[in-house]
Amino acid sequence: MEIRHVPVMRQEALAYLGPAVNHGLLIDCTCGEGGHSEMFLRHFPHMRLIGLDRDQEIQKKAKKRLAVFGDRVTLVNTWFDSFMDTYDISDQRPTAILFDYGISIFHYEESQRGFSFKRDEPLDMRLDKDGALSAADVINSYPEERLADVIYQYGEERYSRRIASAICRKRKEQWINSSQELAEIIKYSVPKNYRYGRIHPATRTFQALRIEVNGELDRIERSIEKAVELLAPGGRIGIISFHSLEDRIVKQTFRRLAKKCSCPPEQMQCTCDRKPILKILTKKPVKPTKEEVDSNAPSRSAKFRFAERLSTE
């Protein structure tokens, strides 16, 4: 079994989540190939782990990798927000919860689902192979205005209108099936100086399509709120994001859960008696060291935020 993905900021994860993990339960909400999970299981021989992932193929790798830890590990094939909605805390409250919103190298290099514009693969991009919506469905069926909005909102792509227009012209001739075909359409729809810029011109559009297909941003806020609710008092939550859209939701949700007052700003005196349920441990996100970025380039855009569950009694 070949492991391709290198988990980011491992030492930072141990430093912040470690105090809550030993003899406790860690829920790795985005287990992937099991990199972070294996690290915690080796460092803390008395902890238990529940590893979640919606992708059955990548979870097979985690199952093999973590088999050595026996019944300390439970793997569940599910979306993390669905799991949070149904988890029964009478079994055991988690003492640490980890989210890593990054896409695994597995998906770009092995999945053959069109995540990468560098490969000629079917335009799929589903993490759940049984999901109803594929990237090809989005590209070939969304009205032009809606397609442009998706590319702009989820990819923060300034040429979203030009790209959507080019896609819609091309799909009138034939169904757009492959990742490289789409990448070529995007490449020649944007200005020449942008076409040969620092990043490939299809990068942001492919990100937007992946987010749309998997409903990624829609899951974040609700799952954080539920995760904090499930945490044992003193338990910790850590979240790794890789672009500003994700990090903004994490930051705002943490701040809201850490607020001492929910009264309107214009109200002179607090009457809500609200108690914060979260203590933010990192006012600014933790970023990878230069050494890590040099050895693992995908880590360069990672941001790690941590918080601790307070007792509300």
C-alpha positions as CSV (number, residue, x, y, z in Angstrom):
1,M,0.0,0.0,0.0
2,E,1.4,3.4,-1.1
3,I,0.8,6.4,1.2
4,R,1.0,9.6,-0.8
5,H,-0.5,12.3,1.4
6,V,1.7,14.0,4.1
7,P,-0.5,15.5,6.9
8,V,0.3,19.1,7.7
9,M,1.3,20.7,10.9
10,R,1.7,17.5,12.9
11,Q,3.7,19.0,15.7
12,E,1.2,21.8,16.1
13,A,-1.6,19.3,16.3
14,L,0.1,17.3,19.0
15,A,1.0,20.5,21.0
16,Y,-2.6,21.9,21.1
17,L,-4.7,18.7,21.0
18,G,-2.4,16.5,22.9
19,P,-3.3,17.7,26.4
20,A,-6.9,16.6,25.8
21,V,-6.2,13.3,24.1
22,N,-4.4,10.9,26.4
23,H,-6.9,8.4,27.9
24,G,-9.6,10.1,25.9
25,L,-11.4,9.9,22.5
26,L,-10.3,11.7,19.4
27,I,-12.7,12.1,16.5
28,D,-10.7,12.6,13.3
29,C,-13.5,14.1,11.1
30,T,-11.5,14.0,7.9
31,C,-9.4,10.9,8.4
32,G,-8.3,10.4,4.8
33,E,-5.3,8.0,4.6
34,G,-5.0,8.2,8.4
35,G,-1.9,10.3,8.7
36,H,-2.9,12.5,11.7
37,S,-4.8,9.5,13.2
38,E,-1.7,7.3,13.2
39,M,0.4,10.0,14.7
40,F,-2.0,10.5,17.7
41,L,-2.5,6.7,18.2
42,R,1.3,6.2,18.4
43,H,1.9,9.1,20.7
44,F,-1.0,8.4,23.1
45,P,-1.2,4.6,23.6
46,H,-4.4,4.9,25.8
47,M,-6.5,7.0,23.6
48,R,-9.3,5.8,21.3
49,L,-10.1,7.1,17.8
50,I,-13.1,7.4,15.6
51,G,-12.1,8.2,12.0
52,L,-14.6,9.6,9.6
53,D,-14.4,9.8,5.8
54,R,-17.0,9.8,3.1
55,D,-14.7,8.4,0.4
56,Q,-14.8,4.6,0.6
57,E,-11.6,4.2,-1.5
58,I,-9.4,6.3,0.7
59,Q,-10.8,4.8,3.8
60,K,-9.6,1.4,2.7
61,K,-6.1,2.8,3.0
62,A,-6.7,4.1,6.5
63,K,-8.2,0.8,7.5
64,K,-5.0,-1.1,6.5
65,R,-2.7,1.6,7.9
66,L,-4.5,1.7,11.3
67,A,-5.2,-2.0,11.6
68,V,-2.2,-2.4,14.0
69,F,-4.1,-0.5,16.7
70,G,-6.9,-3.0,16.8
71,D,-10.1,-2.1,18.7
72,R,-8.7,1.3,19.7
73,V,-9.9,2.4,16.2
74,T,-13.4,2.7,14.7
75,L,-13.7,3.9,11.2
76,V,-17.1,5.2,9.9
77,N,-17.9,5.9,6.2
78,T,-19.9,9.1,6.5
79,W,-19.9,12.9,6.1
80,F,-18.7,14.5,9.3
81,D,-21.7,16.7,9.7
82,S,-24.1,13.7,9.5
83,F,-22.0,11.9,12.1
84,M,-22.1,14.9,14.5
85,D,-25.9,15.0,14.2
86,T,-26.3,11.4,15.2
87,Y,-23.5,10.7,17.6
88,D,-24.6,9.4,21.1
89,I,-22.6,11.0,23.8
90,S,-23.7,8.4,26.3
91,D,-21.1,6.1,24.6
92,Q,-18.3,8.5,25.3
93,R,-17.8,12.3,24.9
94,P,-14.9,13.1,22.7
95,T,-12.0,14.9,24.4
96,A,-10.6,16.2,21.1
97,I,-12.0,16.7,17.6
98,L,-9.9,17.4,14.5
99,F,-11.0,18.7,11.1
100,D,-8.6,19.0,8.1
101,Y,-10.5,20.5,5.1
102,G,-7.6,19.8,2.7
103,I,-8.1,17.4,-0.3
104,S,-5.7,14.5,-0.2
105,I,-3.0,13.9,-2.7
106,F,-4.8,10.6,-3.3
107,H,-7.7,12.4,-4.9
108,Y,-5.4,14.3,-7.3
109,E,-3.1,11.4,-8.2
110,E,-5.1,8.2,-7.7
111,S,-8.8,8.6,-7.6
112,Q,-9.3,9.2,-11.4
113,R,-12.2,11.5,-10.7
114,G,-11.0,14.6,-12.4
115,F,-9.8,16.6,-9.4
116,S,-6.7,17.6,-11.2
117,F,-6.5,19.6,-14.5
118,K,-3.1,18.0,-15.1
119,R,-4.7,14.6,-15.8
120,D,-7.1,13.6,-18.5
121,E,-9.9,12.0,-16.4
122,P,-13.7,12.0,-16.3
123,L,-15.1,15.1,-14.7
124,D,-16.5,13.7,-11.5
125,M,-15.0,15.3,-8.3
126,R,-17.4,13.5,-6.0
127,L,-15.9,12.4,-2.6
128,D,-19.0,10.3,-2.2
129,K,-19.2,8.1,-5.4
130,D,-22.9,7.7,-4.8
131,G,-23.5,11.4,-4.7
132,A,-26.1,12.8,-7.1
133,L,-24.1,15.6,-8.5
134,S,-20.9,15.4,-10.5
135,A,-18.6,18.1,-11.9
136,A,-19.8,17.2,-15.4
137,D,-23.4,17.8,-14.3
138,V,-22.5,21.3,-13.0
139,I,-20.5,22.2,-16.1
140,N,-23.0,20.9,-18.7
141,S,-26.3,21.7,-17.0
142,Y,-26.1,24.9,-14.9
143,P,-27.4,28.0,-16.5
144,E,-24.5,30.4,-17.4
145,E,-25.3,32.9,-14.7
146,R,-25.4,30.3,-12.0
147,L,-22.2,28.6,-13.2
148,A,-20.4,32.0,-13.2
149,D,-21.7,32.6,-9.6
150,V,-20.3,29.3,-8.4
151,I,-16.9,29.9,-10.0
152,Y,-16.8,33.4,-8.5
153,Q,-18.1,32.7,-5.0
154,Y,-16.3,29.4,-4.4
155,G,-13.2,30.0,-6.5
156,E,-12.9,33.7,-6.0
157,E,-12.1,33.8,-9.7
158,R,-12.2,37.3,-11.2
159,Y,-12.7,36.0,-14.8
160,S,-15.7,33.8,-13.7
161,R,-18.1,35.4,-16.3
162,R,-15.7,34.9,-19.2
163,I,-15.0,31.3,-18.1
164,A,-18.7,30.5,-17.7
165,S,-19.4,32.0,-21.1
166,A,-16.7,30.0,-22.8
167,I,-17.9,26.8,-21.2
168,C,-21.5,27.4,-22.3
169,R,-20.4,28.0,-25.9
170,K,-18.4,24.8,-26.0
171,R,-21.1,22.7,-24.4
172,K,-23.5,23.7,-27.2
173,E,-21.2,21.8,-29.5
174,Q,-20.7,18.7,-27.3
175,W,-20.9,17.5,-23.7
176,I,-17.7,18.4,-21.8
177,N,-16.5,15.1,-20.3
178,S,-12.9,15.4,-19.2
179,S,-10.7,17.4,-16.8
180,Q,-8.2,18.4,-19.4
181,E,-10.8,19.4,-21.9
182,L,-12.3,21.8,-19.3
183,A,-8.8,23.1,-18.4
184,E,-8.2,24.0,-22.0
185,I,-11.5,25.8,-22.4
186,I,-10.6,27.8,-19.3
187,K,-7.1,28.5,-20.4
188,Y,-8.1,30.1,-23.7
189,S,-11.0,32.1,-22.2
190,V,-8.9,34.3,-20.0
191,P,-6.4,37.1,-21.0
192,K,-2.9,36.0,-22.1
193,N,-1.1,37.5,-19.1
194,Y,-3.4,35.6,-16.7
195,R,-3.1,32.4,-18.8
196,Y,0.6,32.3,-18.1
197,G,0.6,33.6,-14.5
198,R,1.8,32.2,-11.2
199,I,-0.9,29.6,-11.0
200,H,-2.7,27.6,-13.7
201,P,-5.8,29.6,-14.9
202,A,-8.0,26.6,-14.1
203,T,-7.0,26.3,-10.5
204,R,-9.8,28.4,-9.0
205,T,-12.5,27.0,-11.2
206,F,-11.6,23.5,-10.3
207,Q,-11.7,24.4,-6.6
208,A,-15.1,26.0,-7.0
209,L,-16.5,22.9,-8.8
210,R,-15.2,20.6,-6.1
211,I,-16.8,22.7,-3.4
212,E,-20.1,22.8,-5.2
213,V,-20.2,19.1,-6.0
214,N,-19.5,18.1,-2.4
215,G,-21.3,20.9,-0.6
216,E,-18.1,21.5,1.4
217,L,-18.8,25.0,2.8
218,D,-22.4,24.2,3.7
219,R,-21.1,21.5,6.1
220,I,-18.6,23.6,8.0
221,E,-20.5,25.9,10.4
222,R,-23.1,23.3,11.4
223,S,-20.6,20.6,12.1
224,I,-18.4,22.9,14.2
225,E,-21.3,23.9,16.4
226,K,-22.3,20.3,16.9
227,A,-18.7,19.2,17.5
228,V,-18.3,21.8,20.3
229,E,-21.6,20.7,21.8
230,L,-20.4,17.1,21.8
231,L,-17.0,17.9,23.3
232,A,-16.3,17.1,27.0
233,P,-15.6,20.2,29.1
234,G,-11.9,20.9,28.7
235,G,-11.9,19.1,25.4
236,R,-10.3,20.7,22.4
237,I,-11.1,21.3,18.7
238,G,-8.6,21.9,16.0
239,I,-9.4,22.9,12.4
240,I,-7.1,23.1,9.4
241,S,-8.3,25.1,6.4
242,F,-6.7,25.8,3.1
243,H,-8.4,28.8,1.6
244,S,-10.0,32.0,2.9
245,L,-13.6,30.9,2.4
246,E,-13.1,28.0,4.9
247,D,-11.0,29.9,7.3
248,R,-13.5,32.8,7.5
249,I,-16.3,30.5,8.5
250,V,-14.1,28.8,11.1
251,K,-13.0,32.1,12.6
252,Q,-16.5,33.6,12.7
253,T,-18.0,30.4,14.2
254,F,-15.3,30.2,16.9
255,R,-15.9,33.9,17.8
256,R,-19.6,33.5,18.0
257,L,-19.3,30.5,20.3
258,A,-16.8,32.4,22.5
259,K,-18.9,35.5,22.9
260,K,-20.1,36.4,26.4
261,C,-23.1,38.4,25.3
262,S,-25.6,38.0,22.4
263,C,-27.5,41.3,23.1
264,P,-27.9,43.8,20.2
265,P,-24.9,46.2,20.0
266,E,-27.2,49.2,20.6
267,Q,-28.3,47.8,24.0
268,M,-26.5,49.6,26.8
269,Q,-26.7,46.8,29.4
270,C,-26.5,43.0,29.0
271,T,-29.7,41.1,29.8
272,C,-29.0,37.8,28.0
273,D,-27.0,36.0,30.7
274,R,-25.2,34.2,28.0
275,K,-22.3,32.0,28.9
276,P,-19.6,31.4,26.3
277,I,-19.1,27.7,25.5
278,L,-15.7,28.1,23.8
279,K,-12.3,29.5,24.7
280,I,-10.3,30.5,21.6
281,L,-6.7,29.3,22.0
282,T,-5.2,30.9,18.9
283,K,-6.2,34.5,18.2
284,K,-4.5,34.2,14.9
285,P,-4.3,31.0,12.9
286,V,-1.2,28.9,13.3
287,K,0.7,28.6,10.0
288,P,3.3,26.0,8.9
289,T,7.0,26.7,9.5
290,K,9.3,27.5,6.6
291,E,10.9,24.1,7.0
292,E,7.6,22.4,6.6
293,V,6.6,24.4,3.5
294,D,10.0,23.6,2.0
295,S,9.5,19.9,2.5
296,N,5.8,19.7,1.9
297,A,4.7,22.4,-0.6
298,P,0.9,21.8,-0.2
299,S,1.1,23.0,3.4
300,R,1.9,26.5,2.4
301,S,-1.7,27.8,2.5
302,A,-2.7,25.9,5.6
303,K,-4.2,27.7,8.6
304,F,-4.8,25.9,11.9
305,R,-7.2,27.2,14.6
306,F,-7.7,25.7,18.0
307,A,-10.3,26.2,20.8
308,E,-11.3,24.6,24.1
309,R,-14.7,23.7,25.3
310,L,-15.8,25.5,28.5
311,S,-18.1,24.2,31.2
312,T,-21.5,25.9,30.9
313,E,-22.6,24.8,34.4
